[in-house]
Amino acid sequence: MTRKTIIATAIAALISASAAPAMAGGIYIDQFGFGNTAGGGQFGFNNSIGMNQFGLWNNGYAEQFGDNNTAGFGQVGVNNNAEAYQNGNWNQAGVAQFGENHNAVMTQDGNGNTVVGIQVGNGCDANVAQTGSGNTTAFVQVCG
């Protein structure tokens, strides 16, 4: 290859790499254990999904349609499930689950909504749906 070709290729790679994060957002997944699953999808700009799962058979799933949405899950234990569905802009959803057999489903349809929760113990179930703009929900459950 000539020197001009190498320089042109390097410039093209830098331009495409710098443009991708603004469109694609980010997905961050850490899993330790066995049988954990993580999935989801993003349509829009600057969306972010983060999942940390430690244990067995934990599941995390997030869908984002819009811009600047954030979803985050932390699960420690066995057989926990967390899901977030976001339609709109500037929504935030997050849950931390410690123990086993927890379920959390968070649905947001609008702009600027926030839902955060913590579930500890065995068998907690949370289903939060927010429609409109500027809503905030927080929950803490200890189940036995």
N, C-alpha and C positions, 0 to 999 in steps of 0.2 A: 504494500500500500504506500501511496505517496504521503508526504507530510500533510498536505492540504486535505486529503481524504480523512486522515486520522483526526485532524483538528475539527473538521466539519462533523464527523461522527460523534466526537466528544461533546461538541456544542449541542447537537441535536439530542443527545442523551440527557444532558443537563437540563435543557428546556423541558423535555417530557417528564423528567423526574420531579422538577420543581412545580409543574402544573398538576400532577396527579394528586397530591395530598389535598389540595383545595377542593377538588371535585369528589374524591373518593372517601374523604373522612378517614376514620381509622377503626380498626377492629383489633382488640387486644385480648388474647385468651391465654390463661395459665391453668393447666390441669395436672393434678397429681392424684394418683390412685388408679382405679380400674372402672371401666364401663361408663365414664363420664361423657356427655355429649354437649356440643355447643353449636348453635347455628343462628342464621338470621339473614337479613338483607337490608340494604340501604338504597334509597332513591332520593337524591338531592345533594346538597352541598354541606360540607363541614359537619357531618354527623359522626358520632363516636359511640362505639359499643365496647365495653370491657367486662370480662368474666374471669373470676378466680374460683376454681373448684378443687377442693381437697376432700378425697374420700371415695365412696363407691356409688355408682349409678345416679349421679347428679345430672340434671339437665338444665340448660339455659338457652333461651331463644329470644331474639329481638328483631322487630321490623320497624324501619323508620322511613316515613315518606314526608319530605319537607327539608328544611334547612336548620342547622345548628341544634340538633337534638342530641341528647346524651342518655344512654342506658348503661347501668352497671349492676353486676350481681357478684356477691361473694357468698359461697356456699361451703360449709364445712360439715361433713357428716355423710349420711347415707340416704339415698332415694329422695333428694330434694328437687323441686322444680321451680324455676323462675321464668316468667315470660313478660315481655314489654312490647306493646303495640303503640306506635306514636305516629299521628297524622297531623302535621302542622309544623310550626317553627318554634324554636327555643324551648322545647319541652325537656324535662329531666325526670328520669325514673331510676330508682335504685333500691335494692333490697339486700340485706345480709341475713343468712339463715344458718343457724347452728343447731345441729342435732339430726333428726331423721324424719322423713315422711312429711316435709313441709311443702306447701304449694302457694305460690304468689303469682297472680296475673294482674298486670297493670296496663290499662288502656287509656290513652289520652288522644282526644280529638279536638284540636284548637291550638292556641298559641300561648307560650309562657306558663305552662302548667308544671307543677312539681309534685311528685309522690316519692316518699322514702319510707322504708319500713325495716323492722328487725323482728325475726321470729326465732324463738329459742325453745328447745325441748323436743317434743314428739307430736307430729300431726297437726300443726297450725295450718290454717287455710285463710288466705286473703285474696279478695277480688275487688280491685279499685278501678272505677271507670270515671273519667273526668271529661266533660264536654264543655266547650267554651274557652275562655281565656283568663289567665291569672289565677287559676285554682291551685290550692296547696293542700296536700293530704300527708299526714304522718301517722304511722301505726307502730305499736310495739305489742307483741304477743308472746306470752310464755305458756306453753301447752304441755300437758303431761300425759 
